[in-house]
Amino acid sequence: MGQLSGSPASTWIHLGMLEHLLTVVASFLAAVILTPIVRMLAVRLGIVDRPDPRRKLHGRVVARAGGTAVLLSVLSVCLVAYLRFDRSELPLSSYQSYVALLVVMVGVWLLGLADDIWNLRGRQKLVGQIVLVGILVTVGQFQIQHVGLFSGVGLELGLLTLPVSAAWLLATTNAMNLIDGADGLCSTLGAIICGALGLLAAAHGHAAEAAIAFALCGALLGFLVFNFPPASIFLGDSGSLLVGMVTGALAIRCSIKEGASIAFLVPLAILFLPLLDSAMAIVRRKLTGRSIYTTDRAHFHHTLKSKGLSDRGLLFVVMLISLTTAAGALAGDQSENEWIAPASVVVVFGVLVATKAFGYAELVLVARRGSHFALSLLEPARKAEKPTRQKAVRLQGTRQWETVWATLVEFAENEELCTLHMDLNVPWLEEGFHGSWHRSRLPDRLERWSASLPIHAEERIAGRIDIVGPASTSATLGTLAKLVELLEDLSPQVESLLSPVESEALDAGAVIPPVRHLPADTATVSTRAPAYSSVTRLN
């Protein structure tokens, strides 16, 4: 993946497989001993995760800050391993990288612990992560200088070394944090990733990195004893951020092979699942107009559970996928066949998309955005004045939001609006829908007005409707009044779609009656050319 700038020669005594196994066992036992103590202290101090009606649906109060037990287990085992080495042969310059990693491990644990206690804002955590990543990249010299893709094909990053290295570490840190949404998920995934990185480091002669990776692997397995569904303690941000930061740093070191870079896709394949989940979350939120910090229940684990998997079934699937990509990465590295790692990733992703288990909705969003952009480039200017385009994508669930969307589109066409967006995010029911309608050409900003209205259900915000209209007409207030009337008319239908009774009716195969449209005397006659649309049910 990359070369480490100023990487010290490995003078550590190479541990055999027996020593690596002992490292895993020792860290496992340490976590088994420390986790109940941390759980007891967390409950007494009120560091707990309480269920809420929107996102946290575990239904019980569970201790947080489990990362504390993981960190203490790793540090204690690494200290014993360090004391066993002949430190007289270790150059003083070699300490710099490991001291920096130690400082960052403690720092990211403190950052996560602060979030477990006080629920920090996303930007506050990001600032802290940037500071810690800066220490790793500059002081610790965890840098990606050369990216190798296949044999003989590589890229010297040069001035891009620091930003690319920082971006990689931020990506892995937040990827593990985002995917930590089900009992035992991050622990299981992290243990597999650390085990694979440990094997990779041992194969390349990086004894210290192998020891850290195997120690973290054992600690996560020990923590999993108490985090296995139903969990009695969660990793919390103190654990998920720690795992993400350390695995990202180890991926840089472990990928160094005899002083030269290896295929970039080896560590990428090992970390494929959390990185995929984060990438899809960013795509989903950006293309639906949401903030990247918006919470939803469309992550990998949410979509699999919506298919009927239990918590333990989810862990089995995650374990199978992670072992597949990790095995492909290690097999490709040892056999020097670079195509095996990307092939394993492509196969896994293809199966997920083909079965609509994960990633299908996001790919549809990307494809439609790309096709609309391509059409806008090909259309002559005079022909682009009339047509309108719309897209409607079901992100989650099975409820019939198309009826509501069709009514809103009819209103937009009748009232000669410029843009209409409906975005529904109902995580407590695992429902998501995004609709977008717009004219090919919009008035300038000074020549249009806009409004954003929330959609309420059960005294909670379930989504929003955004509209843009031309300011050149004098009927703006009248249009807004009609919109309010329409939303009042749609309110019972939305409530019905969001009610438990609706869920039971859908399970029984019932068909929801169409929404009542606006009375004829409140609608205007449209002279616009007919619109063409594309509405697809994704699951």
HUQUIRA-V193388 format. One line per field, one symbol per residue. burial: 1 if it has 24 or more other ideal C-beta (glycine too) atoms within 12 Angstrom, else 0. Layout:
burial=???
//
This chain:
burial=11111011010100100011001101111111011001100100001110000010000001111111111111111100110010000000010111011111111111111111000100001001111111111111111111110000000010001101111111111111111111111111111111111111111111111111111111111111111110111111111111111111111111111000111111111111111111111111101111000111111111111100101001101110111111111111100001111101100110011001111111111101100100000000000000111111111111111111111111111111111111111111111111111111000000011110101010001111111111000001001001100110010011011100010000000001001011000000000000101011011
//
